[in-house]
Amino acid sequence: MKKFIKITVLLLIINSTFLIQYCFSQWITQLEPGHPIRDIEFINLKTGWACGDARIYKTTNGGENWIMQSNPAQHIIQQIHPVNENVVYAAGWWTFLKTTNGGEDWSTIFSGGPGSGLPVLEGLYFLNENTGWLCGVVVAMKTTDGGDTFIDSMRIEANLYDIFFRNEMEGIASGITGVICKTSNGGANWERTIITGSGPMYDFMRLTFIGDQTGWVGGNVVFRTTDFGTTWDSIGTAGYGTNEGAYCIEFSSMNIGYTGGTSALMFKTTDGGYTWRQEEISSLNTGFIRDIYAYNDSIVWAGCGLKIIHTTTGGQVFVNQVSNEIPANFILHQNYPNPFNNQTTIEFDIKKKGNYSLIVYDCLGRKRDEVFNEYLNAGSYSVSYNGDELQSGVYFYRLSADGNVVETRKMTLIK
């Protein structure tokens, strides 16, 4: 009898942990390499690279498996930039690397250490296989031949951490103490952009752009430009404490964005950066969030502490209550549009409060996704569902209340 009780308790603990990780936070751990992950970049839904302390990882199946690639770096690799499936660049402290075969072999463009006279690099951006820029501690550099030579290498009185170009002439670099620099001649000259109210407390460690006009920097206080960096406006504030701060920022569309930083804090916006809501990732015991990469509004990776974490639902799923009037019956409505191409809306009515879940199954009855699992009051609700990681076919979505099935409906995904 005692053994049975112990096993039952253990199963309850495991089940509780599963619910916290997969139902409330919607984030899962993909890799635990034992060192910080500093940058994650993908070229398509399946193929991507991540880097950290002298290590580079590659995935070809969306992060289900990450393979460490041998490379000659001896120091921290801060950023990695895949131009295509073959040509990838990586930059870090006294280090600049390149591969032309997807990472099977990495060559050293330059590598050294303290006292070598080589730059401490923090960021890089390439327009194509040959033309790109690097930035770091008081330096910005440009190459047009894939790193064989640097035609523009100039001292900038700032520590720059990220860089982005919209064409061969116009680029922006950001750094600590509110620094943003802009060039209109390919990097031969840089001018400081004045940001009203930025102050020394706001370090701009990452840039993010949607299109060639609109971009964001910041995190504690978020600044946005709609004229490619000519002017920047303070538009919102994430909920970091006084002893905590933002490090990275990433937008997947004009409305959806993420910011992350110290104390494993991550925030999400759905209105372009004006308001932010904290993501529930504490169950993963993550640390400092150094980078976030969003493939689209739903599929996102983040380098959190010594882990890569991933979501296919855009993080915390927001179940929107559209009415608090108590319905006469439980109703799970037909999704619309149906058939749908990736994105669809599911509405439902519940007549009493309780713990509700919405789960997607395939035709064989296998669980494919859990849209949400949370406590809801009586009323009418709406939730947006994204089927990016599902194949075309017929699926079933089931609404359950306190573990009991309320109703099941069929939907068709066509890609």
Buried (B, 14 or more C-beta within 10 A) or exposed (E): EEEEEEEEEEEEEEEEEEBBBBBBBBBBBBBEBEEBBBBBBBBEEEBBBBBBBBBBBBBBEBBEEBEEBEBEBBBBBBBBBBBEEBBBBBBBBBBBBBBBEBBEEBEBBBBBEEEEEBBBBBBBBBBEBBBBBBBBBBBBBBBBEBBEEBEBBBEBEBBBBBBBBBEBEBBBBBBBEBBBBBBEEBBEEBEEBEBEEBEEEBBBBBBBBBEEEBBBBBBBBBBBBEEBBEBBEBBBBBEBEEEBBBBBBBBBEEBBBBBBBBBBBBBBBBEBBEBBBBBBBBBBEBBBBBBBBBBBBBBBBBBBBBBBBBBBBBBBBEBEEEEEEBBEEBBBBEBEEBEBEBBBBBBBBBEEBBBBBBBBBBEEEEEBBBBBBEEBEBBBBBBBBBBBBBEEEEBBBBBBBEEEEBBEBEBBBEE
